[in-house]
Amino acid sequence: MPHRTLDSRTSSGPLGPDEDCRDAVYETSLDGGVSSDIRVVSTPQGKQVVKRALGKLKVEAEWFSDPARSSIEAEGLRAIAVLLGQTHAPRVLWVDETAHQFAMELIEPCFRNWKQKLLRGDVDIANAAAAGRLLGQLHTRSSGDPSFAARFANTAPFIELRIRPFFERIAQRNPALAPTIAEIVLELRATRNALVHGDYSPKNLLVDGHDMVILDCEVAHWGDPRFDVAFCLAHLLLKLFRRTASTPPLLSSILAFLAAYRRHGPTVMDRHLVRQLGCLVLARLEGDSPVDYLADLDANEVKQFATQLILHPTTFAELGFDSTGHNLK
């Protein structure tokens, strides 16, 4: 794996926030999604990325979450480095728990945001295979180490940032689905056997062929690995449903992602996962954090598809997630 950091000073350990940011100049803001402020900072030691968690998320809805989750994210990046190797996560340089922020190394520009590549029609099967392989390894390797269960026992951010604005919100807006969604949430919260990233989507994956860097694990917790698979798959499916989608290569990417996960991850391809998938697809239409390309979707078609998964979960083969490459559309 090639060296990929711009700050190569690692042998002496990270500096503290005061020392590292002395004489720093805030260079530029980065797109941190809706939950954080992110800036690239120049310091005497080189450039680094400083990320500060927000208490009120940058969405129209009244969506709040404890910014103390910043420390969970830093711990999550360290855990990914231990489980998958430091090349797959930015190195954490310092953590300031009082200010709810931390610094991490800046990743080399050869790594591109996977979401942006997909939206441009730049579909590389190697990216999808890497995403499935690394996610499967994260789940399998963590499940065999009980120390991660204790380190990531806090599920409060997951409830604040996933259960309430995704599952509970679509239940409120679709009363006929509410009892089934409540069952799905109970199943999800009762299953706790692996380290779950919680935001494993193309926007948080930087890719360079088979190489990948994983970002943004502020809702990392000990929980149900199905959630990560369903979360990533929901994003890939929604891109497949776009009117302007490059359908054959996107479908091939979905199949590659799932095949790689099956090879490296636990056995989770069941109806419980399908029901979670339906909820997450619907939440990206009607939850508190909809996708930013709604205008390119047939919302009625997508909602019918999601509702079918929630109420009448089927097998992955029946959905077309098999080696035949059936078109879901």
C-alpha positions as CSV (number, residue, x, y, z in Angstrom):
1,M,0.0,0.0,0.0
2,P,1.5,3.4,-0.9
3,H,2.3,6.0,1.7
4,R,-0.5,8.5,1.5
5,T,-0.1,11.1,4.2
6,L,1.0,14.7,3.9
7,D,2.2,14.8,7.5
8,S,4.8,12.2,7.8
9,R,5.8,13.1,11.5
10,T,4.5,10.1,13.3
11,S,7.3,8.5,15.3
12,S,7.2,10.9,18.3
13,G,3.4,10.7,18.7
14,P,0.7,13.3,18.1
15,L,1.0,16.8,19.6
16,G,-1.7,18.2,21.9
17,P,-4.2,20.7,20.4
18,D,-2.5,23.8,21.9
19,E,0.9,22.9,20.7
20,D,-0.1,21.6,17.3
21,C,-2.3,24.6,16.5
22,R,0.2,27.3,17.6
23,D,0.6,29.8,14.8
24,A,-1.9,27.9,12.7
25,V,-3.7,29.6,9.9
26,Y,-7.2,28.4,8.9
27,E,-6.8,27.8,5.2
28,T,-10.1,26.6,3.9
29,S,-13.3,25.0,4.9
30,L,-14.3,21.6,3.7
31,D,-17.6,20.1,3.1
32,G,-18.3,18.3,6.4
33,G,-21.8,17.2,5.6
34,V,-24.5,18.4,8.0
35,S,-23.0,17.4,11.4
36,S,-19.6,19.1,11.6
37,D,-17.4,22.0,10.7
38,I,-14.2,20.9,9.0
39,R,-11.2,23.0,8.1
40,V,-7.8,22.4,6.7
41,V,-5.2,24.0,9.0
42,S,-1.6,25.0,8.3
43,T,0.7,24.4,11.2
44,P,4.5,24.4,11.6
45,Q,4.3,20.6,11.3
46,G,2.3,20.7,8.1
47,K,-1.3,20.7,7.0
48,Q,-3.9,18.9,9.1
49,V,-7.7,18.6,9.1
50,V,-9.6,19.9,12.2
51,K,-13.1,18.6,12.7
52,R,-15.6,20.1,15.2
53,A,-18.9,18.4,15.9
54,L,-22.0,20.5,15.9
55,G,-24.8,20.3,18.5
56,K,-27.4,21.5,15.9
57,L,-27.1,19.9,12.5
58,K,-27.1,21.9,9.3
59,V,-30.6,20.8,8.1
60,E,-34.0,22.4,8.0
61,A,-35.3,20.0,10.6
62,E,-34.8,20.5,14.3
63,W,-32.1,17.9,14.6
64,F,-29.7,17.9,17.6
65,S,-27.0,15.6,18.8
66,D,-24.5,15.8,21.7
67,P,-21.2,17.1,20.2
68,A,-19.3,14.9,22.6
69,R,-19.6,12.3,19.9
70,S,-16.5,13.8,18.5
71,S,-14.4,11.7,20.8
72,I,-16.2,8.6,19.6
73,E,-15.3,9.5,16.1
74,A,-11.6,9.8,17.0
75,E,-11.7,6.5,18.8
76,G,-13.4,5.0,15.8
77,L,-10.7,6.1,13.4
78,R,-8.1,4.6,15.7
79,A,-10.1,1.3,15.8
80,I,-10.3,1.1,12.0
81,A,-6.5,1.6,11.9
82,V,-6.1,-1.3,14.4
83,L,-8.5,-3.6,12.6
84,L,-7.8,-2.8,9.0
85,G,-4.4,-1.0,9.0
86,Q,-3.4,2.6,9.3
87,T,-3.6,3.0,5.5
88,H,-7.4,2.8,5.7
89,A,-8.1,5.6,8.1
90,P,-6.5,9.1,8.6
91,R,-4.2,9.2,11.6
92,V,-5.6,11.0,14.6
93,L,-3.2,13.8,15.7
94,W,-4.9,15.1,18.8
95,V,-8.3,15.3,20.5
96,D,-9.8,18.2,22.4
97,E,-12.7,16.8,24.3
98,T,-13.7,20.1,25.8
99,A,-14.1,21.8,22.4
100,H,-15.5,18.7,20.8
101,Q,-12.9,18.6,18.1
102,F,-10.0,16.6,16.9
103,A,-7.3,16.8,14.2
104,M,-6.4,14.2,11.7
105,E,-3.9,14.0,8.9
106,L,-4.8,15.3,5.4
107,I,-5.2,12.5,2.8
108,E,-3.3,12.8,-0.4
109,P,-5.3,14.2,-3.4
110,C,-5.0,11.0,-5.4
111,F,-7.8,9.7,-3.3
112,R,-11.2,10.8,-4.6
113,N,-14.6,11.0,-2.9
114,W,-16.5,7.9,-4.0
115,K,-19.9,9.6,-4.0
116,Q,-18.8,12.3,-6.3
117,K,-17.3,9.8,-8.7
118,L,-20.5,7.8,-8.8
119,L,-22.6,10.9,-9.5
120,R,-20.3,11.9,-12.3
121,G,-20.8,8.4,-13.9
122,D,-17.3,7.4,-13.1
123,V,-18.0,3.9,-11.9
124,D,-15.1,1.6,-10.9
125,I,-15.9,-1.9,-9.8
126,A,-12.7,-2.0,-7.8
127,N,-14.0,0.8,-5.6
128,A,-17.1,-1.2,-4.7
129,A,-15.2,-4.4,-4.1
130,A,-12.8,-2.6,-1.7
131,A,-15.8,-1.1,0.1
132,G,-17.4,-4.6,0.6
133,R,-14.1,-6.2,1.6
134,L,-13.1,-3.7,4.2
135,L,-16.6,-3.5,5.7
136,G,-16.7,-7.3,6.0
137,Q,-13.2,-7.4,7.6
138,L,-14.2,-4.6,10.0
139,H,-17.2,-6.6,11.2
140,T,-15.5,-10.0,11.3
141,R,-12.3,-8.9,13.1
142,S,-14.1,-6.7,15.6
143,S,-16.6,-9.4,16.5
144,G,-13.8,-11.6,17.7
145,D,-12.4,-9.0,20.1
146,P,-14.7,-8.3,23.1
147,S,-12.7,-5.2,24.0
148,F,-14.4,-3.3,21.2
149,A,-17.8,-4.0,22.8
150,A,-16.8,-2.0,25.9
151,R,-15.0,0.7,24.0
152,F,-18.1,1.4,21.8
153,A,-20.9,0.6,24.2
154,N,-22.4,4.1,23.9
155,T,-25.2,4.0,21.4
156,A,-26.6,7.5,22.2
157,P,-25.2,9.1,19.0
158,F,-26.6,6.3,16.9
159,I,-30.1,6.9,18.4
160,E,-29.8,10.7,17.9
161,L,-28.4,10.5,14.4
162,R,-29.9,7.4,12.9
163,I,-32.8,5.9,14.8
164,R,-34.8,9.1,15.4
165,P,-34.2,11.1,12.2
166,F,-34.4,8.0,9.9
167,F,-36.5,5.2,11.3
168,E,-38.8,7.1,13.7
169,R,-39.3,10.0,11.3
170,I,-40.5,7.8,8.4
171,A,-42.8,6.0,10.9
172,Q,-44.3,9.3,11.9
173,R,-44.9,10.3,8.2
174,N,-46.2,6.8,7.2
175,P,-48.5,5.6,10.0
176,A,-49.4,2.4,8.1
177,L,-45.8,1.4,8.3
178,A,-45.2,2.5,11.9
179,P,-45.8,-0.9,13.6
180,T,-43.5,-2.8,11.2
181,I,-40.8,-0.1,11.5
182,A,-41.0,-0.3,15.3
183,E,-40.3,-4.1,15.0
184,I,-37.4,-3.4,12.8
185,V,-35.9,-0.9,15.3
186,L,-36.3,-3.4,18.1
187,E,-34.5,-6.1,16.1
188,L,-31.7,-3.6,15.1
189,R,-31.1,-2.4,18.7
190,A,-31.2,-5.9,20.2
191,T,-28.4,-7.2,17.9
192,R,-25.0,-6.2,19.2
193,N,-22.1,-8.3,18.0
194,A,-19.7,-6.2,15.9
195,L,-18.2,-2.7,15.6
196,V,-20.6,-0.8,13.4
197,H,-19.3,2.3,11.5
198,G,-22.8,3.9,11.4
199,D,-22.2,6.1,8.4
200,Y,-20.7,3.8,5.8
201,S,-21.7,5.5,2.6
202,P,-19.9,6.6,-0.6
203,K,-19.6,10.2,0.7
204,N,-17.4,8.9,3.5
205,L,-15.1,6.7,1.5
206,L,-12.1,8.1,-0.4
207,V,-11.0,5.8,-3.2
208,D,-8.0,5.2,-5.5
209,G,-8.7,1.9,-7.3
210,H,-8.5,-0.9,-4.8
211,D,-7.2,1.5,-2.1
212,M,-9.7,3.1,0.2
213,V,-9.7,5.5,3.2
214,I,-12.7,5.4,5.6
215,L,-13.9,8.6,7.2
216,D,-16.6,10.0,9.5
217,C,-17.4,7.4,12.2
218,E,-19.0,9.7,14.7
219,V,-21.9,7.2,15.3
220,A,-19.6,4.2,15.6
221,H,-21.0,1.7,18.1
222,W,-21.2,-1.9,19.1
223,G,-24.3,-3.1,17.3
224,D,-25.8,-4.9,14.3
225,P,-23.4,-5.2,11.3
226,R,-26.5,-5.4,9.0
227,F,-26.9,-1.7,9.4
228,D,-23.7,-0.8,7.7
229,V,-24.4,-3.1,4.8
230,A,-27.9,-1.7,4.4
231,F,-26.8,1.9,4.8
232,C,-24.2,1.6,2.0
233,L,-26.5,-0.4,-0.2
234,A,-29.3,2.1,0.2
235,H,-27.0,4.8,-1.2
236,L,-25.9,2.6,-4.1
237,L,-29.5,1.7,-4.9
238,L,-30.7,5.3,-4.9
239,K,-27.9,6.2,-7.4
240,L,-29.1,3.3,-9.5
241,F,-32.7,4.7,-9.5
242,R,-31.5,8.1,-10.8
243,R,-33.0,8.9,-14.2
244,T,-29.5,9.8,-15.5
245,A,-27.9,6.7,-13.9
246,S,-25.3,4.5,-15.7
247,T,-27.3,1.4,-14.9
248,P,-25.2,-1.6,-15.9
249,P,-21.9,-0.4,-14.2
250,L,-23.8,0.7,-11.1
251,L,-25.6,-2.7,-10.8
252,S,-22.2,-4.4,-11.3
253,S,-20.8,-2.3,-8.4
254,I,-23.7,-3.3,-6.2
255,L,-23.0,-7.0,-6.9
256,A,-19.3,-6.5,-6.4
257,F,-19.9,-4.8,-3.0
258,L,-22.1,-7.6,-1.8
259,A,-19.9,-10.4,-3.2
260,A,-16.8,-8.9,-1.4
261,Y,-18.7,-8.5,1.8
262,R,-20.0,-12.1,1.7
263,R,-16.4,-13.4,1.3
264,H,-15.0,-11.4,4.2
265,G,-17.9,-10.5,6.5
266,P,-20.3,-12.4,8.8
267,T,-23.5,-14.0,7.5
268,V,-26.1,-11.2,7.5
269,M,-27.7,-11.4,4.1
270,D,-31.2,-12.1,5.4
271,R,-34.7,-10.6,5.7
272,H,-33.7,-8.5,8.7
273,L,-31.2,-6.7,6.5
274,V,-33.7,-6.3,3.7
275,R,-36.2,-4.7,6.1
276,Q,-33.5,-2.3,7.4
277,L,-32.6,-1.5,3.7
278,G,-36.2,-0.6,3.0
279,C,-36.3,1.8,5.9
280,L,-33.1,3.5,4.9
281,V,-34.1,3.9,1.3
282,L,-37.4,5.5,2.4
283,A,-35.6,7.7,5.0
284,R,-33.4,9.2,2.2
285,L,-36.7,10.4,0.6
286,E,-38.7,11.4,3.7
287,G,-36.4,11.5,6.7
288,D,-34.5,14.5,8.1
289,S,-31.5,14.0,5.8
290,P,-32.8,13.3,2.2
291,V,-30.4,12.8,-0.6
292,D,-29.2,15.9,-2.5
293,Y,-30.4,14.5,-5.9
294,L,-34.1,14.0,-5.2
295,A,-35.0,15.9,-8.4
296,D,-33.3,13.1,-10.4
297,L,-35.5,10.4,-8.8
298,D,-39.0,9.1,-9.4
299,A,-40.0,9.4,-5.8
300,N,-43.1,7.3,-6.2
301,E,-41.2,4.5,-7.8
302,V,-38.5,4.5,-5.1
303,K,-41.1,4.7,-2.3
304,Q,-43.0,1.7,-3.7
305,F,-39.7,-0.2,-3.8
306,A,-38.8,0.7,-0.2
307,T,-42.3,-0.1,1.1
308,Q,-42.2,-3.5,-0.5
309,L,-38.9,-4.2,1.3
310,I,-40.3,-3.1,4.6
311,L,-43.6,-5.0,4.5
312,H,-42.7,-8.0,2.3
313,P,-38.9,-8.6,2.7
314,T,-37.5,-11.1,0.3
315,T,-34.2,-12.8,-0.4
316,F,-31.3,-11.0,-2.0
317,A,-31.4,-13.4,-4.9
318,E,-35.1,-12.6,-5.5
319,L,-34.1,-8.9,-5.6
320,G,-31.6,-9.5,-8.3
321,F,-28.6,-9.4,-6.0
322,D,-27.1,-12.5,-7.5
323,S,-24.6,-13.5,-10.1
324,T,-27.2,-13.2,-13.0
325,G,-27.0,-9.4,-12.8
326,H,-30.7,-8.8,-13.0
327,N,-31.7,-5.2,-13.3
328,L,-33.5,-4.0,-10.2
329,K,-35.2,-1.3,-12.3
